[in-house]
């Protein structure tokens, strides 16, 4: 029995996908792009920090309990 699932070794396997499997792949890609654009937009919009406090102290040795 031949396995028709796509693998990471051969991107050509995507061409053989049909129906709901191909739709699922596209859905995952689109959702990933939407989430990425939301995070990018939030970083651009909220990324400017105007009230940051400068610190000069270096982090020393942290004791373990």
Helices and strands as residue ranges (DSSP letters): G 11-16, H 20-46
